[in-house]
């Protein structure tokens, strides 16, 4: 069956140029005037947990939605089968709690002295469910779209799921060696889980898409993060986070860091020190100017001058061209939405000529 993007070879090249810091990746989507295929929407389960975890429903719903979207510029058809942000924590023992639009994770580490080492068990309930979902997704996609790597999350953020964020902040002060040990164990679990899921979803070029932030690279590709660092000093970030991030970025072929909120900008210098980190995405917190506002132009320039590519999200359609004019096209990945396929194509023409 045909891939649901007419110019995917060009899209891949634009993404590679962006990773390399020498080109622009415009990600502009819109509802198609005529769907790629007529795929019926599945009946929505009444049960909330089933809506998150039923492989047949999730795959059919993702296919039906993706078939109706025009993927312009560097955008591409992607089946997102996340079971909330932070699946790795569920694989390692944190029980998820489901809400309408997100998933929460319940702590499972109480006694630090007697809790066993954190180990990835591929037979765990939640990993097996996710593996089954991705396998079904690849089967049903049948080459029409990519199936994204789940938003695993890692290092301190995963440990916060397992331990409880507030309690972990005290552990950083009272039991720093224990924290370092656990983060190393979580890193090993990340690599093991990623490898198995990658073997399911990788394409013929050995590349994979990553559901969170819609990225793709021709090799092992992931978004990495540490949202908990909003509560850290730069010294603590370098002690507890930077080593695990560097190990991840060294292991991956293409890594992009999710910089979340103004409280985390203080760690930008430490991120720029990680040579194998190729890109940084910026998410302003709720209630302030979003990614296309001129307030962030200097931040984007700073990231690019540090040798990293940039992803700007939450950019309004009318903000795209002023943003690119101000900071330059090279090394910029801009995500926006158009009101129509015609508008999306018009923006492509203006950006790429």
RAGI-V843858 format. One line per field, one symbol per residue. phi: phi as a letter, one per 20 degrees, with the letter a starting at -180 (. if undefined). A space follows every 50 residues. Layout:
phi: ???
//
This chain:
phi: .ffebfcfgfffffffffgemcbddedccafffcggbedfffffffffff fedfgffffffffffffddedemefbfceedgdmfofggffepeefcdcf dbcdcefcddeffdffgfcedfefgfffffffffffgfffflnebedfff ffmbkfffffffdogffffffgeecffffgffffffgffgfffggffgfe dfefemebecgfmldbbeqfcbecabfffgddegfffffddgffffffff ffeccceeednffefgefgffffefefebcdddfffncgefefggdgfff fffffendfcdddmefgfeffgffffdnffmddddbcdfbfffffffgff fdm
//
